[in-house]
Amino acid sequence: MKGVLVDSSIILDVFENDPVWADWSEAALVTHATQLPLFINPVIYTEVSIGFQRIEELEEAFAGCGLHMLPIPK
């Protein structure tokens, strides 16, 4: 499976509209999304979740982002 694993710092830059990094991070996501699928893993999901009070808010933020969850290895 080919794709790009997106680090939590990139996602948080965009979600929090970081004044220094948001534009760069969003442009990087757009650039890579045109070439390969974008993935997160359970650790990245958990790191990002700390910024949300409710799971529903987190799920809404991720909805439509084009990020795919990698399966947990067995």
N, C-alpha and C positions, 0 to 999 in steps of 0.2 A: 504494500500500500504506500503510494507516494503522496506526500503532502508536506505542509509546513506546520510545525508545532509552535503555537503562539504563546509566548510567555505572558504571565499575569501582569507584568509591568506595562506591556503594550496595551492590554485590555483596560487596565485601570487608567492609563493616560487618556484613553478615549471616553470611558464611562464618566470620569471625573472632570473632563474637559481641562486637563492640565494646561496652564497658560504657556508653558515652555515646550512640552512634548506632544500635545494632542494632535496638532497638525501633522507632525512627522510620523507619528504612530499610525494615524489614520491613512496617510498616504502609503506607508509600508504595507498595511493590510490590504488596501485596494490593489496595489501593484502585485503582491503575491497571490491574491485571490483570483486574479485573471490568469494565472499560470498553473496553480495547483490548489487542491482543497486545503482549507485551514482547519487545524485540529487543536483541541485542548485535551487534557487528561484530568483525572479526578483530583490530582494535587493542585493543578492550576485552577480548577473550578472552586476548590476549597479556599485557596488563597484569595480569589476574587470575592467569594461569598462573605468575607469578614466585613466588607463595606455595606452590607445590606442587613436590614433588621428582620425581614421576612423572606422566606424561600420564594414566595410568589413574586416579590420584587426582583429577585435575582433571575428567576426564570423569564420574567418579562424583559429584562435587560438583555438577556441572551437570545431571546426569540428574534428571529430574522437577521441575526448577525452573520450568518453563514459559517459559524463555527460548529464543527462536528466533534462529538465526544468520542475519544478513543476507548475501546473496551478495556476493562480491567483484565490483565492477564491471569490465566488460571494456573 
